Amino acid sequence: MGARGRIGTAAFCSVAALMITAAPCAAGPGEPPLAPKTFGIEAQSVYQATAFDFQPTSPSVVMASDGYGYRSMAPPAAAAFLFAPVRVPEGAVISFLRFHACDPAGGHLEVSLLDSYGDHELQSLGTVTTTAQPGCVNAVALVSPPYLNAENLGHHLLLSVVEAGPNDGSVAFDRVEVFYTLSVSPAPAAADFTDVPVSHPFFQFVEALVQSGITAGCGGGRFCPDAALTRGQMAVFLAKALGLHWPNTIPFP
C-alpha cells in the first residue's frame, strides 16, 4: 500500500479526476492550515470522524488496523457497512464531505451522510466514492443543496462507509471530514420591538439576539437600532454571544 499520509494540497487540487466535484481548497504548501472556527457564519469548520469512530453493522465484520491510523474491513464482506455519528452544532450548514483512502489493488469506498428524524428511515444527504485506482486519494463531494442542521433534537446524523468494490477487504481509510458553517436563525413571524418591525432590514438579526438572551432592548418595548453603542454595551453583547471566559476551576493533582 506504500507510505500513507496526507496528500499535499497542490496535488489534491490538481488531480481533478479523483474528485467527485469541485470544492474549495485549503492553504497551499508552506501556508498555515485553515483553523476551524467555533463562531461566525463565513468560516468553514470541520468535524472529523476518524476510522476508529466507525463501528460495523455486523459482529462478523472484523476491523483491521495499522500503525498509521488506518482501518479496513477484514475479512471482506459484501454490503458490510460501517457507521459513525456526526456531532455538529445546531444551525450548522453542512456543505461537503471529504475522506482519505488507500488501496494497492484499485478498490474503492463509498461514504454517505445520513439523517434520520424520529422514527423515519435514514435519508441520504450526500455520497462520495473514490475512483477505482491504486494508491491513496482524497475524495470530495458537495452536499447539494447544503444541509441545514437546524436542530439536533430528534435528528440522528450518521456517516456510513462501505467498500463499493472489489469487496476484498483491501481498502483502508483514516478519516472522514464534514465541512460546515454556522448560520443565523430565520426571522420569526412577529416582532419583539416596536421600532424593529418585520420589514426592518435588521429584523432577523435583532430577533436572533433577543432569542439568544443577548439583549432585551433599550426599554419600553424598543431596541433603539439607531442609538450609539457604548464599549460597555459591546462588552455585554460579545461576552454573551461568545460565552467568553471559562476558567479552569478543577485542581490538577
C-alpha positions as CSV (number, residue, x, y, z in Angstrom):
1,M,0.0,0.0,0.0
2,G,3.1,2.2,0.3
3,A,3.6,5.2,2.5
4,R,0.3,6.6,3.8
5,G,-0.3,10.2,4.8
6,R,-1.9,13.4,3.9
7,I,-1.7,14.3,0.2
8,G,-0.4,17.8,-0.5
9,T,-2.9,20.5,-1.3
10,A,-1.4,21.2,-4.7
11,A,-1.6,17.5,-5.7
12,F,-5.1,17.2,-4.3
13,C,-6.4,20.2,-6.2
14,S,-4.7,19.4,-9.5
15,V,-5.9,15.9,-9.8
16,A,-9.5,16.7,-10.7
17,A,-10.2,13.2,-11.8
18,L,-10.0,12.0,-8.2
19,M,-12.7,14.4,-7.1
20,I,-16.4,13.8,-7.3
21,T,-16.9,17.5,-7.8
22,A,-15.0,20.7,-7.4
23,A,-14.6,22.1,-3.8
24,P,-12.7,24.8,-2.1
25,C,-9.0,24.0,-1.4
26,A,-7.1,24.7,1.8
27,A,-3.9,26.7,2.3
28,G,-1.1,25.9,-0.2
29,P,2.3,24.5,0.6
30,G,4.2,26.4,3.2
31,E,1.0,28.2,4.4
32,P,-0.6,27.5,7.8
33,P,-3.7,25.3,7.6
34,L,-7.2,26.9,7.9
35,A,-8.1,26.8,11.6
36,P,-11.5,25.5,12.5
37,K,-13.8,28.2,13.9
38,T,-16.5,27.9,16.6
39,F,-18.3,31.1,15.8
40,G,-19.0,33.3,12.7
41,I,-21.1,32.3,9.7
42,E,-18.5,32.6,7.0
43,A,-15.5,30.5,8.0
44,Q,-15.6,26.7,7.3
45,S,-15.4,24.5,10.3
46,V,-14.6,20.8,10.2
47,Y,-16.0,17.8,12.1
48,Q,-13.6,14.9,11.7
49,A,-14.6,11.3,12.3
50,T,-11.5,9.1,12.5
51,A,-11.6,5.5,11.3
52,F,-11.7,4.4,14.9
53,D,-15.0,6.2,15.4
54,F,-16.7,3.8,13.0
55,Q,-18.4,0.6,14.0
56,P,-19.5,-2.3,11.8
57,T,-23.2,-3.3,11.5
58,S,-22.4,-7.0,11.8
59,P,-20.4,-8.7,14.5
60,S,-18.9,-10.9,11.9
61,V,-17.0,-8.0,10.3
62,V,-13.6,-7.6,11.9
63,M,-11.8,-4.2,11.6
64,A,-8.1,-4.5,10.7
65,S,-5.8,-1.6,11.8
66,D,-2.3,-0.5,11.1
67,G,0.2,1.8,12.8
68,Y,-0.8,4.8,10.7
69,G,-4.4,5.2,12.0
70,Y,-6.0,3.4,9.0
71,R,-8.6,0.7,9.3
72,S,-10.1,-1.7,6.8
73,M,-12.8,-4.4,6.9
74,A,-11.4,-7.9,7.2
75,P,-12.5,-10.5,6.4
76,P,-14.2,-8.8,3.4
77,A,-17.9,-8.9,3.5
78,A,-20.4,-7.8,0.8
79,A,-22.5,-4.8,1.9
80,A,-20.8,-4.6,5.2
81,F,-21.4,-1.0,6.4
82,L,-19.6,1.0,9.0
83,F,-21.3,3.8,10.8
84,A,-20.1,6.8,12.9
85,P,-22.1,9.6,14.5
86,V,-21.8,13.2,13.3
87,R,-21.8,15.8,16.0
88,V,-22.2,19.4,14.7
89,P,-23.8,22.4,16.4
90,E,-27.4,23.3,15.9
91,G,-27.8,25.6,13.0
92,A,-24.8,24.1,11.2
93,V,-25.0,24.2,7.4
94,I,-23.1,21.1,6.1
95,S,-21.6,21.9,2.7
96,F,-19.4,19.0,1.7
97,L,-17.6,15.8,2.7
98,R,-14.1,14.6,2.2
99,F,-12.3,11.4,3.1
100,H,-8.9,9.8,2.6
101,A,-8.5,6.2,1.5
102,C,-5.7,3.9,0.2
103,D,-5.7,0.6,-1.7
104,P,-2.9,-1.1,-3.7
105,A,-5.4,-3.0,-5.8
106,G,-7.6,-0.2,-7.0
107,G,-10.6,-0.8,-4.8
108,H,-12.9,2.0,-3.7
109,L,-15.0,3.1,-0.8
110,E,-18.4,4.8,-0.7
111,V,-19.1,7.3,2.1
112,S,-22.6,8.8,2.7
113,L,-24.0,11.4,5.1
114,L,-27.3,10.2,6.5
115,D,-30.1,11.8,8.6
116,S,-33.0,10.3,10.4
117,Y,-35.7,12.2,12.3
118,G,-37.6,10.4,15.0
119,D,-38.8,7.0,13.6
120,H,-38.2,8.0,10.0
121,E,-35.9,5.9,7.8
122,L,-32.4,7.1,7.1
123,Q,-32.2,9.7,4.3
124,S,-29.0,10.2,2.3
125,L,-27.9,13.8,2.1
126,G,-24.7,13.3,0.1
127,T,-22.4,10.5,-1.2
128,V,-18.8,10.4,-2.3
129,T,-16.9,7.5,-3.9
130,T,-13.2,7.1,-4.6
131,T,-12.2,6.2,-8.1
132,A,-11.1,2.6,-8.6
133,Q,-7.4,3.4,-8.9
134,P,-4.4,2.1,-7.0
135,G,-2.8,4.4,-4.4
136,C,-4.1,7.0,-1.9
137,V,-6.7,9.6,-2.7
138,N,-8.7,12.4,-1.2
139,A,-12.3,12.3,-2.4
140,V,-14.7,15.2,-2.1
141,A,-18.5,15.6,-2.6
142,L,-20.6,18.7,-2.3
143,V,-23.8,18.3,-0.2
144,S,-26.3,19.8,-2.7
145,P,-28.3,21.7,-1.6
146,P,-26.3,22.3,1.7
147,Y,-27.9,20.6,4.6
148,L,-29.1,22.8,7.4
149,N,-28.9,21.0,10.7
150,A,-31.4,23.4,12.3
151,E,-31.8,21.3,15.4
152,N,-30.2,18.2,16.9
153,L,-33.3,17.2,19.0
154,G,-34.8,14.2,17.3
155,H,-32.3,14.2,14.4
156,H,-29.7,11.4,14.1
157,L,-26.8,12.3,11.7
158,L,-24.6,9.5,10.7
159,L,-21.7,8.8,8.3
160,S,-21.7,5.4,6.6
161,V,-18.7,3.7,4.9
162,V,-19.0,0.7,2.6
163,E,-16.4,-1.0,0.3
164,A,-18.0,-0.5,-3.1
165,G,-15.6,-2.8,-4.8
166,P,-14.0,-5.3,-5.2
167,N,-15.0,-6.3,-1.6
168,D,-11.7,-7.9,-0.9
169,G,-11.0,-6.0,2.4
170,S,-8.0,-4.2,1.0
171,V,-9.3,-0.6,1.0
172,A,-8.3,1.3,4.1
173,F,-9.2,4.8,5.3
174,D,-8.2,7.0,8.2
175,R,-10.8,9.8,8.4
176,V,-14.0,11.3,7.1
177,E,-14.4,15.1,7.3
178,V,-17.7,17.0,7.4
179,F,-17.3,20.7,6.5
180,Y,-19.9,23.2,7.7
181,T,-20.6,26.8,8.5
182,L,-22.8,28.3,11.2
183,S,-26.0,30.2,10.4
184,V,-28.4,32.8,11.8
185,S,-31.9,31.6,12.6
186,P,-34.6,32.5,10.1
187,A,-36.7,35.6,11.1
188,P,-39.9,34.9,13.2
189,A,-43.3,35.9,12.1
190,A,-43.8,38.6,14.7
191,A,-41.5,41.4,16.1
192,D,-40.4,41.8,19.7
193,F,-39.6,45.5,19.4
194,T,-41.9,48.3,18.0
195,D,-39.0,50.1,16.4
196,V,-37.7,47.0,14.6
197,P,-40.8,45.7,12.6
198,V,-40.7,42.7,10.4
199,S,-40.0,45.0,7.4
200,H,-36.8,46.4,9.0
201,P,-33.5,45.3,7.3
202,F,-32.0,44.2,10.6
203,F,-35.1,42.4,11.9
204,Q,-33.7,38.8,11.5
205,F,-30.5,39.7,13.3
206,V,-32.1,41.7,16.1
207,E,-34.6,38.8,16.8
208,A,-31.7,36.3,16.9
209,L,-30.0,38.5,19.6
210,V,-33.3,38.6,21.6
211,Q,-34.0,34.8,21.4
212,S,-30.4,34.1,22.4
213,G,-30.7,36.2,25.5
214,I,-28.0,38.6,24.4
215,T,-30.2,41.8,24.6
216,A,-33.5,42.9,26.0
217,G,-33.5,46.2,24.1
218,C,-33.4,49.7,25.5
219,G,-36.7,49.6,27.4
220,G,-40.3,50.4,26.7
221,G,-40.5,47.6,24.1
222,R,-37.9,49.2,21.9
223,F,-34.5,48.2,20.6
224,C,-33.2,51.7,19.6
225,P,-31.5,50.4,16.5
226,D,-30.0,53.8,15.6
227,A,-28.6,54.6,19.0
228,A,-24.9,54.7,19.6
229,L,-23.3,51.6,21.2
230,T,-21.0,52.1,24.2
231,R,-18.0,50.0,24.9
232,G,-19.7,48.6,27.9
233,Q,-22.8,47.5,25.9
234,M,-20.5,46.0,23.3
235,A,-18.7,44.0,26.0
236,V,-22.1,42.6,27.1
237,F,-23.1,41.7,23.6
238,L,-19.8,39.9,22.8
239,A,-19.4,38.1,26.1
240,K,-23.0,36.8,26.0
241,A,-22.8,35.8,22.3
242,L,-19.5,34.0,22.5
243,G,-19.8,32.6,26.0
244,L,-16.5,34.1,27.0
245,H,-14.2,33.3,29.9
246,W,-14.4,29.8,31.2
247,P,-11.6,29.5,33.8
248,N,-10.4,26.1,34.8
249,T,-11.5,25.6,38.4
250,I,-10.8,21.9,38.6
251,P,-7.5,21.4,40.5
252,F,-5.0,19.2,38.9
253,P,-3.2,16.6,41.0
